[in-house]
């Protein structure tokens, strides 16, 4: 039966140890090794020879059992780097840090062999708890992971090394984990309009942004909020931008930027930042709206520029990309890229609110809550304006009363599903907006 839950567990090394406690280790290894061998045979049926790089721990034991199963199936299967297909069984989930030089050399030789690689549990060199890579790491074509997905398989840069992930059932019971993978079923947590709803009760969003030259950002956010099923949207923008916005977003109310605080009543969520500009005056407006209003808010783009911790009890979501998060934390974007989980957790601790870190994986953290990981969508989403679309969708979901961490994760999924309905090449942000209603169905 298909799993229709909004979340799937993502395991750390310690959580896997807890899941395995009380089970016979040799039996688990037999099941794991057989699962690896069977997947290797299924994936590469024409391969006649298999090589394996096996470490000294349980992961290496899994690899050796896989070789036994392959030999029983009539294949030539030996430890070493000779083979049509290689099995990476060097390190297990307990690995962290940088491989020793001898291990790093083996990893580099696997990567340079030209043979397909099947990784056991996760590619050697990838941290199972964080996805971090401190040195050499195997680039697998397929990863057979035991019992459940590991955090490091879903979080970059580790996720770029795993290839296709296959979860093998080795007879363990599911457990509650601190980190969870978001499925498309999360969209079922977003309320639909009810017969008794009005345009205000079905979600009213106030978008603040749209400086000259950047009106498109505010237009995309506003239209995305509508397409995400909000009932009412107002755009507050500089006066000189209003004629452009008036012609591009017919359904939204338009008001000058200086009336933004006055416009807050009758709305149920704020979308701050799309094309707002970075002047001190605009930064002051962002801070005033955050500290003097009690509406849920999503803070993106220019509203993140030089943002400082604020006093606020209402639900708040920051949605930076790696460069913006680096500036918020006083670090280089390259550091954020290498330590995505640590970076987003630091941001949540610093600002005391939900933080969504955009990328090929979307990481959503909240104070006192576990990590949510969502697929960042197809590569086609790497185009200007899609962040503004995400802002509008998140604001719409917040306006409907969805809890902030769930709203942010669900908005990411909605954009992902919409983008996958569009072209693989040449997708633009307005395409994603147009496809949102179908995605929400």
C-alpha positions in Angstrom: 0.0 0.0 0.0 1.3 3.4 -0.9 2.6 5.5 2.0 0.5 8.6 2.2 2.1 10.3 5.2 3.5 13.8 4.8 6.8 12.8 6.3 9.3 10.0 6.2 12.0 9.4 8.8 15.6 10.4 8.1 18.0 8.6 10.3 21.3 9.7 12.0 24.0 7.2 12.9 22.8 7.1 16.5 19.2 6.6 15.5 20.2 3.7 13.4 22.1 2.1 16.3 19.0 2.5 18.4 16.9 0.8 15.7 19.3 -2.1 15.5 19.5 -2.6 19.2 18.3 -6.1 20.3 18.7 -7.6 16.8 21.3 -10.2 15.9 24.1 -8.4 14.1 25.0 -11.3 11.8 21.4 -11.6 10.6 21.2 -7.9 9.8 24.4 -8.2 7.9 23.2 -11.2 5.9 20.0 -9.3 4.9 22.0 -6.1 4.1 24.6 -7.9 2.0 21.9 -9.8 0.1 20.0 -6.6 -0.6 23.1 -5.0 -2.0 23.9 -8.0 -4.3 20.3 -8.3 -5.5 20.1 -4.6 -6.4 23.5 -4.8 -8.2 22.2 -7.8 -10.2 19.0 -6.0 -11.0 20.6 -2.8 -12.0 23.5 -4.3 -13.9 22.3 -7.6 -15.3 25.0 -7.8 -18.0 27.9 -7.4 -15.6 30.0 -10.6 -15.2 32.6 -9.4 -12.7 32.1 -7.4 -9.5 34.8 -5.9 -7.2 34.3 -4.5 -3.7 36.3 -2.2 -1.5 35.5 -3.4 2.0 36.4 -1.7 5.3 36.9 -3.4 8.6 33.5 -2.7 10.2 29.9 -3.9 9.6 29.8 -2.0 6.4 32.7 -4.0 5.1 31.0 -7.2 6.3 27.9 -6.2 4.3 30.1 -5.9 1.2 31.7 -9.3 1.7 28.4 -11.0 2.1 27.2 -9.3 -1.1 30.2 -10.8 -2.9 29.2 -14.3 -1.6 25.7 -13.8 -3.0 27.0 -12.6 -6.3 29.3 -15.6 -6.6 26.4 -17.9 -5.8 24.6 -16.2 -8.7 27.4 -17.3 -11.1 29.3 -14.0 -11.2 33.0 -13.4 -10.5 33.1 -11.4 -7.4 36.2 -10.5 -5.4 37.6 -7.8 -3.1 39.5 -5.2 -5.1 39.0 -2.6 -7.8 38.8 -5.0 -10.8 35.2 -5.5 -12.0 32.5 -4.4 -14.3 30.7 -3.0 -11.3 32.3 -1.9 -8.0 30.7 -2.1 -4.5 31.7 0.6 -2.1 31.7 -0.9 1.4 34.5 1.1 2.9 32.9 3.2 5.5 29.5 2.9 7.3 27.1 5.4 8.9 29.5 6.0 11.8 32.1 7.7 9.6 32.8 11.4 10.1 35.7 13.7 9.3 38.3 13.3 6.6 39.4 9.9 5.3 42.9 8.8 6.1 45.3 9.0 3.1 45.2 5.3 2.3 41.4 5.3 2.3 41.2 8.6 0.3 43.4 6.9 -2.3 41.0 4.0 -2.6 38.1 6.4 -2.9 39.8 8.3 -5.7 40.6 5.1 -7.5 37.0 4.0 -7.3 35.9 7.4 -8.7 38.5 7.2 -11.5 37.8 3.6 -12.5 35.0 4.3 -14.9 32.9 1.4 -13.5 29.5 2.0 -12.0 29.6 2.1 -8.2 27.0 0.6 -5.8 27.4 2.2 -2.3 26.5 0.2 0.8 24.3 2.4 3.1 25.9 5.7 1.9 28.9 6.7 -0.3 32.1 6.5 1.7 33.3 9.9 2.8 29.8 11.3 3.3 28.8 12.2 6.8 25.5 10.3 7.5 24.3 12.9 10.0 24.9 16.1 8.0 25.8 15.4 4.4 29.1 17.1 4.9 32.2 16.0 3.0 35.5 16.8 4.6 37.8 15.1 2.0 37.5 12.5 -0.7 34.1 10.9 -1.2 32.7 8.2 -3.5 30.4 9.2 -6.3 28.0 6.4 -6.5 25.5 5.5 -9.2 23.2 3.8 -6.8 23.1 3.7 -3.0 21.5 0.8 -1.2 20.7 2.2 2.3 19.4 0.0 5.1 16.1 0.4 6.8 15.6 4.0 6.0 17.1 7.1 4.4 19.9 8.8 6.2 20.1 12.6 6.7 23.4 12.7 4.8 21.8 11.1 1.7 19.3 14.1 1.4 21.4 17.1 2.4 24.0 18.6 0.1 26.8 18.2 -0.7 26.3 14.5 0.2 23.1 14.2 -1.9 25.2 14.9 -5.0 27.2 11.7 -4.4 24.5 9.2 -3.8 23.0 8.6 -7.3 19.7 6.8 -7.0 18.8 5.8 -3.5 17.2 2.4 -2.8 15.9 1.6 0.7 16.4 -2.0 1.7 14.1 -3.6 4.3 16.3 -5.6 6.7 13.6 -6.4 9.3 13.8 -3.3 11.6 10.8 -1.4 13.0 10.3 2.2 12.0 11.3 4.8 14.6 10.5 8.4 15.2 13.5 10.5 14.0 14.4 14.2 14.7 14.8 14.8 10.9 12.1 14.0 8.5 11.8 14.0 4.7 8.9 15.9 3.3 6.6 14.1 0.8 4.0 15.5 -1.6 1.3 14.5 0.9 2.2 17.6 2.9 0.1 19.6 0.5 -2.9 17.9 2.1 -2.2 19.8 5.3 -3.0 23.1 3.5 -6.7 24.0 4.0 -9.0 24.3 1.0 -11.5 27.1 0.8 -14.7 26.3 2.6 -18.2 27.2 1.5 -18.4 29.8 4.3 -15.1 31.4 3.5 -14.7 35.0 2.2 -11.8 36.4 0.3 -10.4 37.5 3.7 -10.9 34.3 5.7 -9.4 32.2 2.9 -6.1 34.0 3.3 -5.2 37.7 2.9 -1.6 38.5 2.0 0.2 41.8 2.1 3.3 41.9 -0.2 5.8 44.7 0.5 8.4 45.3 -2.2 8.5 46.2 -5.9 11.1 49.1 -6.2 11.6 50.5 -9.7 13.5 48.0 -11.8 12.4 45.1 -9.5 8.6 45.3 -9.8 8.6 41.8 -11.3 9.6 40.3 -7.9 6.6 41.8 -6.2 4.3 40.9 -9.1 5.5 37.3 -9.0 5.0 37.0 -5.2 1.5 38.5 -5.4 0.4 36.4 -8.2 1.9 33.3 -6.6 -0.1 34.0 -3.4 -3.3 34.1 -5.5 -2.4 30.9 -7.3 -1.7 29.3 -4.0 -5.3 29.9 -3.2 -5.1 33.1 -1.1 -8.3 35.1 -1.4 -7.0 38.6 -1.2 -3.6 40.2 -1.9 -2.4 43.8 -1.5 0.9 45.1 -2.9 2.6 48.0 -1.2 5.3 49.5 -3.4 7.0 52.8 -4.1 4.6 55.2 -5.9 6.6 55.3 -9.1 6.3 51.5 -9.3 2.5 51.3 -8.9 1.6 51.9 -12.6 3.7 48.9 -13.6 2.3 46.7 -10.9 -1.3 47.9 -11.7 -0.9 46.7 -15.3 0.7 43.3 -14.3 -1.3 42.1 -11.4 -4.9 42.9 -12.1 -6.4 41.2 -9.0 -4.3 42.7 -6.3 -5.0 46.0 -4.4 -2.1 48.5 -4.8 -1.0 51.0 -2.2 2.1 53.2 -1.9 4.9 51.9 0.3 4.5 54.6 2.9 1.1 53.1 3.7 2.4 49.6 4.4 1.9 49.8 8.2 -1.5 51.3 7.7 -2.4 48.5 5.3 -1.8 45.7 7.8 -5.3 45.4 9.1 -7.6 42.9 7.2 -4.5 40.9 6.2 -3.5 37.6 7.7 0.2 37.3 6.5 3.1 39.5 5.3 5.5 38.8 2.4 8.4 41.2 3.0 11.3 41.8 0.6 10.5 40.9 -3.1 12.3 43.7 -5.0 12.1 46.0 -1.9 15.5 47.6 -2.2 18.2 47.8 0.4 18.3 51.4 1.6 18.4 52.2 5.3 14.8 53.5 5.0 13.6 50.2 3.6 15.5 48.2 6.2 13.8 50.3 8.9 10.4 49.6 7.3 11.1 45.9 7.5 12.1 46.1 11.1 9.0 48.2 12.0 6.7 45.7 10.3 8.3 42.8 12.0 8.3 44.4 15.5 5.0 46.2 15.5 2.6 43.7 13.8 1.4 40.4 14.9 0.9 38.8 11.5 2.8 35.7 10.4 5.5 36.9 8.0 7.9 35.5 5.4 11.1 37.5 5.0 13.0 37.1 1.8 15.4 38.8 -0.7 16.0 42.5 0.1 14.3 42.2 3.5 17.1 39.9 4.6 19.8 42.4 3.8 21.6 43.4 7.0 18.7 41.9 9.0 19.4 41.8 12.7 17.7 39.7 15.4 14.2 41.1 16.2 11.6 40.8 18.9 8.6 39.1 17.6 6.1 36.5 18.9 4.2 36.0 15.6 5.3 33.1 13.3 8.1 34.2 11.0 9.9 32.4 8.2 13.3 33.5 6.7 13.9 32.1 3.2 17.6 32.8 2.2 19.7 31.2 -0.4 23.3 30.3 0.5 24.7 33.8 -0.2 22.0 35.5 1.8 22.4 33.1 4.7 26.1 33.6 4.6 25.7 37.4 5.0 23.2 36.9 7.9 25.7 34.7 9.7 28.9 36.6 8.8 30.3 33.7 6.7 31.2 33.0 3.1 28.5 31.4 1.0 31.0 28.6 0.2 31.1 27.7 4.0 27.3 27.6 4.0 27.3 25.3 0.9 29.7 22.9 2.7 27.8 23.0 6.0 24.2 23.6 5.0 22.6 21.9 8.0 24.8 23.6 10.6 24.2 27.0 8.8 20.4 26.8 8.8 20.4 25.6 12.4 22.6 28.6 13.4 20.2 30.9 11.7 17.2 29.6 13.5 19.0 29.9 16.8 20.2 33.4 16.0 16.8 34.8 14.9 14.5 32.6 16.9 12.3 31.7 14.0 11.8 29.3 11.1 14.5 29.3 8.5 14.2 27.8 5.1 17.5 27.4 3.2 16.9 27.1 -0.5 18.9 24.9 -2.8 18.8 21.5 -4.5 17.7 20.3 -1.0 15.4 22.6 1.0 16.2 22.6 4.7 13.6 23.9 7.1 14.4 24.4 10.8 12.3 25.8 13.6 13.1 26.6 17.3 12.6 23.5 19.4 11.6 21.3 16.4 13.4 18.8 14.2 14.6 19.3 10.7 12.4 19.0 7.6 14.1 18.2 4.3 12.3 18.7 1.0 13.5 18.2 -2.5 14.5 21.5 -4.0 12.8 20.7 -7.3 14.1 20.0 -10.8 17.2 21.9 -12.1 14.8 24.0 -14.2 13.8 25.9 -11.1 17.3 27.5 -11.1 16.0 30.6 -12.8 15.3 34.2 -11.8 12.1 34.9 -9.8 11.4 31.4 -8.4 12.4 32.6 -5.0 9.8 35.3 -5.2 7.2 32.6 -6.2 8.2 30.6 -3.1 7.7 33.8 -0.9 4.2 34.3 -2.2 3.2 30.6 -1.8 4.7 30.5 1.8 2.8 33.7 2.6 -0.5 32.3 1.3 -0.1 29.2 3.4 0.7 31.2 6.5 -2.3 33.3 5.8 -4.4 30.2 5.8 -3.2 29.4 9.3 -0.7 26.6 8.5 2.0 26.3 11.1 5.1 28.1 10.0 7.6 25.3 9.5 5.0 23.2 7.7 3.9 26.2 5.6 7.5 26.8 4.4 8.1 23.1 3.6 4.7 22.8 1.9 5.4 25.9 -0.2 8.6 24.3 -1.4 6.9 21.1 -2.4 4.2 23.1 -4.2 6.8 24.9 -6.3 8.6 21.6 -6.9 5.5 19.8 -8.1 4.5 22.8 -10.3 7.9 23.0 -11.9 7.9 19.3 -12.8 4.7 19.9 -14.7 6.5 22.4 -16.9 9.3 22.2 -19.5 12.7 20.7 -18.4 14.4 23.6 -20.3 13.4 27.2 -20.6 11.1 27.2 -17.5 10.5 30.7 -16.2 9.1 31.8 -12.8 5.7 32.8 -14.3 5.4 29.3 -15.6 5.6 28.0 -12.1 3.0 30.4 -11.0 0.6 29.3 -13.7 1.1 25.6 -12.8 0.5 26.1 -9.0 -3.3 25.4 -9.0 -2.8 22.0 -10.8 0.1 21.2 -8.4 -2.1 21.9 -5.4 -4.7 19.4 -6.7 
